[in-house]
Amino acid sequence: MYPELNHFKQMKKEYDADINRAQEKWQQLNKQKEWASAEYEELLNEYGARNTKVTMEHLTEAKNSYLRAMEKERAAMEHLDELKENRDDRLSEYIKTVYTSRDRELDAAKGSMEKKIDQLERLKAEYLMMVQQIQEIHAYRISVEKETNEAINSYHQSYEPKEILPLYPPLARLEIPLSDIQYVFQKGELPAHLNKYLQFNETRSTFSIKKP
C-alpha cells in the first residue's frame, strides 16, 4: 500500500498502544483511589464510635494516602486525555495528506488501467486480423481442393479427396469465456489450462508469455 496510508496506520497503532497503556494505568490508579477512599471513610466512621482505637494520626495518614491516590489518578486521567487529544489532532490533520495521496494513487492506477485497456484493444485488433488471415488461408485450402478436384475430373479421372475439417472448432479455443475472466479477477492468476503458455523469469520474479 502507498506510504502515506502506511504511515497513518502506524501512527494510529502507536497512539492506540500508548492510550491503552495509559487507560490501564488510570484504571489501576482509580481502583487504588477507591480503596484509599473506602479506607478513609471507614476510619472516619470508626473514629466517631465509642471506645475506638482510631486516632487523629490514623485519620490524617489515611486522608493523606487518599489525597495522594486521588492526585495520581487525576494526573493519569489528564495524561490519558492529552494522549487522546494529541492523537485526534494529529490524525485529523494528517487525514488531509492521506486523501491527497489516495487521489494520487487512484489516478495513477486509473491511468495504468486505461493504458492496459488500450493495449488489449490493440491486441483485439491484431487478434481479429489474424482470424481474418486464418480464414483466408482456410479459404485457400478449400479452393485448392475444389480446383484440383475439378481439374482431375475434367481429365475423366477419379479424384482422391483430401478431407478439410471445418474451421470453427480450432477457432473456438481462442474465445475467452466469462468463467476465465472471472477466475483471473478472483484468483489473480491464469486458469490452469493456460499455464503452459507461461514461463517464470527468476531474475525479475515475474511471468511472461512463452515464445512459440
ABEGO torsion letter per residue (X at the ends): XBAAAAAAAAAAAAAAAAAAAAAAAAAAAAAAAAAAAAAAAAAAAAAABBGBABBAAAAAAAAAAAAAAAAAAAAAAAAAAAAAAAAAAAAAAAAAAAAAAAAAAAAAAAAAAAAAAAAAAAAAAAAAAAAAAAAAAAAAAAAAAAAAAAAAAAAGBBBBBBBBBBAAAAAAAABBBAAAAAAAAAAGBBBAAAAAABBBBAAAGBBBBBBX
